[in-house]
Amino acid sequence: MNVELKVDGKAIDLSAFPQEIIANVTVAIVESLHGVGLDWKGIEIRIDK
């Protein structure tokens, strides 16, 4: 899995370890939601403050 992180439009480089943590936690949360199957192709999250 590939994780892309941007803060205020600026891409933040992530090594393999934080990519793996972010991906695994996000996938676990999303797959536990009703209506989301295991055959998803991509997940997008945007957080605005």
HUDA-V311978 format. One record per backbone hydrogen bond with DSSP energy under -1.0 kcal/mol. CO is the residue of the C=O (numbers start at 1). NH is the residue of the N-H. Records with the same first field share a line. If there is no record, write none. Layout:
CO: NH  NH
//
This chain:
5: 12
7: 10
10: 7
15: 19
16: 20
17: 21
18: 22
19: 23
20: 24
21: 25
22: 26
23: 27
24: 28
25: 29
26: 30
27: 31
30: 33
33: 36
//
